[in-house]
């Protein structure tokens, strides 16, 4: 089976490529390397069954060629920075990119797509853990809004053109090769000043964290069960931890002591405008397929910190 992975040199994408190649898939990657790194997939360069195309997912001609002879698309390419406020960048990198991918699929009669969406589509959910059928979906960031718009595009294409889709609403994914996020920020800040750590917000922001290897297993499990129509799955751990706890874990793993932790207070306790205060997903649906996280949030953060302190 030949699959196309957009954003396949990125954080989650490259781990997915590793798993697909090891499972015997033929894998074609499209990545412009603005967020991804060629080192993440260098082990597969020149190997039979692997192809890398450097290019932008918004390039319609390139994507039509890239989708040729593919059986499915894993669409992970996106601008991952939730804090980014420019709606044009989010729209182009998320919504328009998804449209171009879907049109390339339609032109080549590719009938299956797996899309990595985000827990941010729920906004400030009133129900915890939040199930997939929660409503209304009211994202509070441009990132979340564009992920939700992409979901809508995918469902429309599936119904109009007999495609099948898996939409995965991810919690905070952490681990090797990450280039942004709270753990990366804390490590870099503490490397710059090991005596003081600035924490955005009040530190009480409480969310679910999942190790990237667990995430990839869930992606593949959902894909293996894709038939027709649209299925939406929450992917995350079964608990949540706050930013204060993450700060303590990172400080411990770096072997530091007597670190002054300073909280900025943020906007109503948020780290930035659009930062969701609380997030915990109901993952019972994906668990019914036989998947479950191997690690809880604290374990995921600790394991991610151990590997990232060596990589960064």
Secondary structure, DSSP 4 states (H G I P E B T S, - for coil): -EEEEETTTSHHHHHHHHHHHHTT-EEEEEE-SSSS-GGGGGGGTT-TTEEEEES-TT-HHHHHHHTTT-SEEEE--S---TT---HHHHIIIIIIHHHHHHHHHHHHT--EEEEEEEGGGGBS-SSSSBPTT-S--B-SSHHHHHHHHHHHHHHHHHHHHT-EEEEEEE-EEE-TT--SSHHHHHHHHHHH-TTEEEESS-S--EE-EEEHHHHHHHHHHHHHT--SEEEEEEE--S--EEHHHHHHHHHHHTT--SPEEEE--TBTTBSSTT--SB--B--HHHHTTT---SS-HHHHHHHHHHHHHHH-
